[in-house]
Amino acid sequence: MYALVDCNNFYASCERLFRPDLQGRPIVVLSNNDGCVVARSAEAKQLGIKMAVPLFQVQEQIDRENVAVFSSNYALYGDISARVMSVLEQQAPALEVYSIDEAFLDLSGLEANYSLVDYGQQLKLLVYQYTGIHVCVGIAPTKTLAKLANHAAKQYPATLGVVDLSDPQRQRRLLSLLPVQEVWGVGRRLSRRLKQQGVSTALALADCDPGWIRNHYSVTLERTVRELNGQSCMDLETCPPPRQQILCSRSFARRITEYKDMRAAIAQYSARAAEKLREQGSLARVVTVFIRTNPHSQHERFYSNSASRILSVPSADSRRLCGTAMKLLKSIWQSDCRYMKAGIMLSDLYLPGHFQPSLFDAPETPVAMRLMQVVDSINQGSHGQIRFAGEMLSTGWQMQRNRLSPAYTTRWNQLPRVKS
């Protein structure tokens, strides 16, 4: 048995945690550079504000309906997410953190001694008591069914936020009510193909022959069909596999025309990508830098280019990766362009000790690795930051976050203050 615990309107709920005055008021959270709506409170959804809509298109409605608008506060959301996951981790034998606001729990064996609905209600109560975040719980014998159970828990208020699909009859009843595109892993394009074959509901997909699905679609969809029928095909991933490549890129708040601005951006992206590389204990052998202008502009010349370099020995040293990125940027930079986006990608990843260097190439030294560990420990603490000088040469490229809320839980000088 699995439970999927999903936080309700997570980003908006985090913004409301330390703002009691926002109770009942519509809230939207914006993407990088305050461009599009990426999260909405229940009240904002009721107003008809759509996901991913550009802010300027709904600005008039936001002003008219007194909607609270926030820039994405990743420090706050990440910290609250860690607190939610910590509570859940104590309530089940195993936990898979699926996303910043979702987690699968292994409930195997609990059904023999507990009412799973009561267990789900207890989970909801504990998470809210310790974090202030409301969650919904879907319980089922497979992860795909648990996803659908969670969807039902959100859609139907009579469930009180918990749905148990242990009973096969309840499974089929719910599957008959849901369109096929609601099934986990069935996207818009795939659902269109399925509907052309007469498969328009989740139940119709569950009733398909797995062999026919495998031959006409994929093994992945066959696995989904089996999961819809209660046959578990996906185990918990308590230790997610390391990423095969690491990408760090952003669209700029304004067009970049100066080389120093672009150099500072690539320096920071390189440092962040190297941190991610070290977090998963990998080394990168290939460094790629790319830059591009706006492909949709009718008044500017379009330019897009990238450059890569293969290192003689894989590295996770920020100094080496950043230096390589600077050389690559210089080779593709054109000064007569207005750049919209840039980024760096680290690929061809190795675990330490798994690459055989040539006779004349020495592997990364222990001193360099210890230095990077010290830098990471300082940057992850609360006493300061260490940055490359190249990152600080310019701030003209940085993200626009004009509606950013305080880091209520991660910075001493921004802790909430209660006035007596």
Secondary structure, 3 states (H helix, E strand, C coil): CEEEEEECCHHHHHHHHCCHHHCCCCEEEECHHHCEEEEECHHHHHCCCCCCCEHHHHHHHHHHCCCEEEECCHHHHHHHHHHHHHHHHCCCCEEEEEECCEEEEECCCHHHCCCHHHHHHHHHHHHHHHHCCCEEEEEECCHHHHHHHHHHHHHCHHHCCEEECCCHHHHHHHHHHCEHHHCCCCCHHHHHHHHHCCCCEHHHHHCCCHHHHHHHCCHHHHHHHHHHCCCCCCCCCCCCCCCCCEEEEEEEEEEECCHHHHHHHHHHHHHHHHHHHHHCCCEEEEEEEEEEECCCCCCCCCCEEEEEEEEEEEECCHHHHHHHHHHHHHHHCCCCCCEEEEEEEEEEEECCCCCCCCCCCCCCCHHHHHHHHHHHHHHCCCCCCCCCHHHHCCCCCCCCCCCCCCCCCCCHHHCCCCCC
